Amino acid sequence: MKQDLNNDTDDKRHSVLVIDDSEDVHRLLQARLRQENIDLLAALDGRTGLAIAEQDSPSLILLDLDMPDMDGFEVLRELKDGSSAHDIPVIVLSGLHSPADKVVAFDLGAVDYVTKPFDLMELRVRLRAALRMSDLVDMLARLAHVDGLTGLWNRAHFDDRWAACISENNRHGRPLSVALFDLDHFKSINDTYGHPAGDAVLQSFAKLIKRECRASDIPCRYGGEEFALIMPDTAPEDAKFVCDRIRTELAALSWPAHPERKITVSIGVSGTDKSVAVTPEQWLEDTDKTLYRSKKGGRDQVTAIDVESGNMVEASAKAA
């Protein structure tokens, strides 16, 4: 996680979209910026540029204002008005020198304005500064979604991604499962051995989840001693298999602060292998009830259901 949050602008390769109706400008930038750590994307008109911005999410956009059919002001307005690409920084490259044009461009959301003919050295400096600022903004946004103690995603991130995963399931019918974890009798760890021991348990469990889940899975600290794992493209049988492996490995760990005391976890899983008409809230409520079954049944166990039928499911015989 830390590696993802600390990418440096000089090391990270960025994509930069150039929206300009002049092929000469594209050729010039390709030739003069080839030493920069960037990949240039090209669009010769505004509509094409908007489509590329939506599809490829470049790190930065260089935008000409004076274009036929759809000028740069219109492109900028559409980018910043509800588009999924509205957070992409835009540097205007324009032959328009009027102060009024600059004011409009900045009011519409441009981060910089460079007049043509531009000095290549100046453009490089402005481009690097905009990319550096973009990276800092991205890092702060990610930090706002990271739990400080465990390094996992936090509840705010879980809520955002869970709603998106439900929407994906509704549209395409792809399998989806979610698991809720509750560390058993965690309060007694803090009360008996102190909060540093409790923190060590939370951090170790977070590392265990990250180690066992796939790159596409979304591990989160749900709150307190509760954790959540969103598993896209995973049927409940396979999700139960993964969670039972996590449960078993946790129970086998030794703890320096309390070697005589094992830590266990109760887990509830719900999922589907097809599209279901269940709201994100109802799905989580059903998962929470499933977690309660594990706790009521003696703890240190995994209970899994099919979210549509409510039927119990058994773990798959093979790894997920």
C-alpha positions as CSV (number, residue, x, y, z in Angstrom):
1,M,0.0,0.0,0.0
2,K,2.7,2.5,0.9
3,Q,4.4,1.9,-2.4
4,D,1.2,2.9,-4.2
5,L,0.9,6.1,-2.1
6,N,4.4,7.3,-2.5
7,N,4.9,7.3,-6.3
8,D,7.2,10.2,-7.2
9,T,6.4,12.3,-10.3
10,D,9.9,11.8,-11.6
11,D,9.6,8.0,-11.6
12,K,5.9,7.5,-12.5
13,R,5.2,7.4,-16.2
14,H,2.2,9.7,-17.1
15,S,-0.1,9.9,-20.1
16,V,-0.7,13.3,-21.5
17,L,-3.6,14.0,-23.9
18,V,-3.1,16.7,-26.6
19,I,-6.3,18.1,-28.0
20,D,-5.4,20.3,-31.0
21,D,-6.6,20.5,-34.6
22,S,-3.0,21.2,-35.8
23,E,-1.1,18.1,-36.8
24,D,2.1,20.3,-36.8
25,V,1.6,20.9,-33.1
26,H,1.2,17.2,-32.4
27,R,4.4,16.4,-34.4
28,L,6.3,19.2,-32.6
29,L,5.3,18.0,-29.1
30,Q,6.1,14.4,-30.0
31,A,9.6,15.4,-31.1
32,R,10.4,17.9,-28.4
33,L,8.8,16.0,-25.4
34,R,10.1,12.5,-26.2
35,Q,12.8,12.8,-23.4
36,E,10.1,13.4,-20.9
37,N,8.7,10.5,-18.9
38,I,5.3,10.7,-20.6
39,D,3.2,9.0,-23.3
40,L,1.4,11.4,-25.6
41,L,-2.2,10.7,-26.7
42,A,-3.5,12.7,-29.7
43,A,-6.9,14.1,-30.6
44,L,-7.5,16.4,-33.6
45,D,-10.9,17.6,-32.4
46,G,-12.8,18.3,-29.2
47,R,-15.3,15.4,-29.4
48,T,-12.5,12.9,-29.9
49,G,-10.5,14.4,-27.1
50,L,-13.5,14.1,-24.7
51,A,-13.9,10.5,-25.6
52,I,-10.2,9.7,-25.1
53,A,-10.3,11.6,-21.8
54,E,-13.2,9.5,-20.6
55,Q,-11.8,6.2,-21.7
56,D,-8.1,6.5,-20.9
57,S,-8.1,8.9,-17.9
58,P,-4.8,10.7,-18.8
59,S,-2.8,12.4,-16.1
60,L,-2.9,15.8,-17.9
61,I,-4.6,17.4,-20.9
62,L,-3.0,20.0,-23.2
63,L,-5.9,21.8,-24.8
64,D,-6.1,24.2,-27.8
65,L,-8.9,26.8,-27.7
66,D,-9.2,27.8,-31.3
67,M,-10.7,24.6,-33.0
68,P,-13.5,24.2,-35.5
69,D,-16.9,22.6,-34.6
70,M,-16.2,22.4,-30.9
71,D,-13.7,25.0,-29.5
72,G,-11.6,24.5,-26.4
73,F,-13.9,26.5,-24.1
74,E,-16.7,24.0,-24.9
75,V,-14.3,21.0,-24.3
76,L,-13.2,22.5,-21.0
77,R,-16.8,23.2,-20.0
78,E,-17.9,19.6,-20.7
79,L,-14.8,18.1,-19.0
80,K,-15.5,20.0,-15.8
81,D,-19.3,19.7,-15.8
82,G,-20.1,16.3,-14.5
83,S,-17.7,14.3,-16.7
84,S,-15.9,11.4,-15.1
85,A,-12.7,13.1,-16.3
86,H,-13.5,16.4,-14.4
87,D,-10.5,16.0,-12.1
88,I,-7.9,15.8,-14.9
89,P,-5.8,19.0,-14.9
90,V,-5.9,21.0,-18.1
91,I,-3.2,23.3,-19.5
92,V,-4.5,25.6,-22.3
93,L,-2.2,26.0,-25.3
94,S,-3.7,28.8,-27.3
95,G,-2.9,31.5,-29.8
96,L,-5.5,33.7,-28.1
97,H,-3.7,36.3,-26.1
98,S,-6.7,38.3,-24.8
99,P,-6.8,38.6,-21.0
100,A,-10.6,37.9,-21.2
101,D,-9.9,34.5,-22.8
102,K,-7.5,33.7,-20.1
103,V,-10.0,34.6,-17.4
104,V,-12.7,32.5,-19.0
105,A,-10.3,29.5,-19.3
106,F,-9.3,29.7,-15.6
107,D,-12.9,30.2,-14.5
108,L,-13.8,27.0,-16.4
109,G,-11.1,25.1,-14.5
110,A,-7.8,25.3,-16.4
111,V,-4.7,25.0,-14.2
112,D,-2.4,27.0,-16.6
113,Y,-2.5,29.0,-19.8
114,V,0.4,28.9,-22.3
115,T,0.2,31.2,-25.4
116,K,1.4,30.1,-28.8
117,P,4.0,30.2,-30.2
118,F,5.2,28.6,-26.9
119,D,8.7,28.2,-25.6
120,L,9.4,24.4,-25.3
121,M,11.5,24.8,-22.2
122,E,8.8,26.8,-20.5
123,L,6.2,24.3,-21.5
124,R,8.3,21.4,-20.1
125,V,8.5,23.2,-16.7
126,R,4.8,24.0,-16.6
127,L,4.0,20.4,-17.6
128,R,6.2,18.9,-14.9
129,A,4.7,21.3,-12.3
130,A,1.1,20.4,-13.3
131,L,1.9,16.6,-13.1
132,R,3.6,17.0,-9.8
133,M,0.6,18.8,-8.4
134,S,-1.7,16.2,-9.9
135,D,0.3,13.5,-8.1
136,L,0.1,15.3,-4.8
137,V,-3.7,15.7,-5.1
138,D,-4.1,12.0,-6.0
139,M,-1.9,11.0,-3.1
140,L,-4.0,13.1,-0.7
141,A,-7.2,11.7,-2.1
142,R,-5.9,8.2,-1.6
143,L,-4.7,8.9,1.9
144,A,-8.2,10.1,2.8
145,H,-9.4,6.6,2.0
146,V,-6.6,4.7,3.9
147,D,-6.8,3.5,7.5
148,G,-3.8,4.9,9.3
149,L,-3.2,2.0,11.6
150,T,-3.5,-1.0,9.3
151,G,-2.8,0.5,5.9
152,L,-5.9,-1.0,4.5
153,W,-8.6,0.9,2.7
154,N,-11.0,2.6,5.2
155,R,-14.8,2.6,5.5
156,A,-15.3,5.5,3.1
157,H,-13.4,3.7,0.4
158,F,-15.4,0.5,1.1
159,D,-18.7,2.4,0.7
160,D,-17.5,3.9,-2.7
161,R,-16.2,0.6,-4.1
162,W,-19.1,-1.5,-2.8
163,A,-21.7,0.6,-4.5
164,A,-19.6,0.4,-7.8
165,C,-19.3,-3.4,-7.5
166,I,-23.1,-3.8,-6.9
167,S,-23.7,-1.6,-10.0
168,E,-21.3,-3.8,-12.0
169,N,-23.1,-6.9,-10.9
170,N,-26.5,-5.5,-11.8
171,R,-25.3,-4.5,-15.3
172,H,-23.3,-7.5,-16.3
173,G,-24.3,-10.3,-14.0
174,R,-20.7,-11.0,-12.9
175,P,-20.1,-13.0,-9.7
176,L,-19.6,-10.9,-6.5
177,S,-19.1,-11.8,-2.9
178,V,-18.3,-9.8,0.3
179,A,-17.1,-11.0,3.7
180,L,-17.2,-9.3,7.1
181,F,-14.6,-10.3,9.7
182,D,-15.0,-9.7,13.5
183,L,-12.0,-10.6,15.7
184,D,-13.2,-12.7,18.5
185,H,-13.2,-11.2,22.1
186,F,-10.9,-8.4,20.9
187,K,-11.8,-6.1,23.7
188,S,-10.3,-8.5,26.2
189,I,-7.0,-8.3,24.3
190,N,-6.9,-4.5,24.9
191,D,-8.1,-4.9,28.5
192,T,-5.7,-7.7,29.4
193,Y,-2.5,-6.9,27.5
194,G,-2.9,-3.2,26.6
195,H,-3.7,-1.3,23.4
196,P,-0.3,-1.8,21.8
197,A,-1.0,-5.5,21.8
198,G,-4.4,-4.9,20.3
199,D,-2.9,-2.7,17.6
200,A,-0.4,-5.4,16.8
201,V,-3.3,-7.9,16.3
202,L,-5.1,-5.5,14.0
203,Q,-2.0,-4.8,11.9
204,S,-1.0,-8.5,11.7
205,F,-4.5,-9.5,10.6
206,A,-4.5,-6.7,8.0
207,K,-1.2,-8.1,6.6
208,L,-2.7,-11.6,6.5
209,I,-5.8,-10.5,4.5
210,K,-3.6,-8.6,2.0
211,R,-1.4,-11.6,1.6
212,E,-4.2,-14.0,1.0
213,C,-6.4,-11.9,-1.3
214,R,-6.0,-11.2,-5.0
215,A,-5.1,-7.9,-6.7
216,S,-8.7,-7.4,-7.7
217,D,-10.0,-7.9,-4.2
218,I,-10.6,-4.9,-1.9
219,P,-9.6,-5.4,1.7
220,C,-10.8,-2.7,4.2
221,R,-10.9,-1.9,7.8
222,Y,-14.6,-1.7,8.4
223,G,-14.4,-0.2,11.9
224,G,-12.8,-1.1,15.2
225,E,-11.9,-4.8,15.1
226,E,-14.1,-5.4,12.1
227,F,-12.8,-5.9,8.6
228,A,-14.4,-6.3,5.1
229,L,-13.2,-8.0,1.9
230,I,-15.0,-7.3,-1.4
231,M,-14.3,-10.1,-3.9
232,P,-15.3,-9.2,-7.5
233,D,-15.8,-12.1,-9.9
234,T,-16.0,-14.5,-7.0
235,A,-18.9,-16.9,-6.2
236,P,-19.8,-17.4,-2.5
237,E,-18.4,-21.0,-2.5
238,D,-15.0,-19.7,-3.6
239,A,-15.2,-16.7,-1.2
240,K,-15.9,-19.1,1.7
241,F,-12.8,-21.1,0.7
242,V,-10.6,-18.0,0.8
243,C,-12.1,-16.8,4.1
244,D,-11.7,-20.2,5.8
245,R,-8.0,-20.1,4.8
246,I,-7.6,-16.7,6.4
247,R,-9.4,-18.0,9.5
248,T,-7.1,-21.0,9.8
249,E,-3.9,-19.1,9.3
250,L,-4.9,-16.5,11.9
251,A,-5.7,-19.2,14.5
252,A,-2.2,-20.7,13.9
253,L,-0.3,-17.5,14.6
254,S,1.8,-17.0,17.8
255,W,1.8,-13.6,19.5
256,P,4.9,-12.4,21.4
257,A,2.8,-10.2,23.8
258,H,0.5,-13.1,24.7
259,P,1.9,-16.4,23.5
260,E,-0.7,-18.3,25.6
261,R,-3.6,-16.5,24.0
262,K,-4.6,-17.3,20.4
263,I,-6.6,-14.9,18.2
264,T,-9.5,-16.2,16.2
265,V,-12.0,-14.5,13.9
266,S,-15.7,-15.0,13.0
267,I,-16.6,-14.4,9.4
268,G,-19.8,-13.9,7.4
269,V,-19.9,-14.2,3.6
270,S,-22.6,-13.5,1.1
271,G,-22.4,-13.6,-2.6
272,T,-23.8,-14.6,-6.0
273,D,-22.7,-16.0,-9.3
274,K,-25.2,-14.0,-11.3
275,S,-27.0,-10.6,-11.4
276,V,-29.3,-10.0,-8.4
277,A,-31.7,-7.2,-7.5
278,V,-30.4,-6.5,-4.0
279,T,-29.4,-3.0,-2.8
280,P,-25.9,-2.5,-1.3
281,E,-27.5,-1.8,2.1
282,Q,-29.6,-5.0,2.1
283,W,-26.6,-7.1,0.9
284,L,-24.5,-5.8,3.7
285,E,-27.3,-6.4,6.2
286,D,-27.6,-10.0,5.1
287,T,-23.8,-10.4,5.4
288,D,-23.9,-9.0,8.9
289,K,-26.6,-11.5,9.9
290,T,-24.4,-14.2,8.4
291,L,-21.5,-13.0,10.6
292,Y,-23.8,-13.1,13.6
293,R,-24.5,-16.8,12.8
294,S,-20.8,-17.5,13.0
295,K,-20.5,-15.7,16.3
296,K,-23.6,-17.3,17.8
297,G,-22.5,-20.7,16.5
298,G,-19.3,-20.7,18.6
299,R,-17.0,-18.2,16.8
300,D,-13.8,-19.0,14.9
301,Q,-15.9,-20.1,11.9
302,V,-17.1,-19.0,8.4
303,T,-20.8,-18.9,7.5
304,A,-21.7,-18.2,3.8
305,I,-25.0,-17.7,2.0
306,D,-26.2,-17.1,-1.5
307,V,-27.5,-13.5,-1.2
308,E,-30.5,-14.1,-3.5
309,S,-31.9,-17.3,-2.0
310,G,-30.5,-17.0,1.5
311,N,-29.4,-20.6,1.3
312,M,-26.2,-21.7,3.0
313,V,-23.3,-22.6,0.8
314,E,-20.2,-24.8,1.3
315,A,-16.7,-23.9,0.4
316,S,-15.4,-24.9,-3.0
317,A,-13.1,-27.9,-3.1
318,K,-10.5,-25.9,-5.1
319,A,-8.7,-22.6,-4.5
320,A,-10.6,-19.5,-5.6
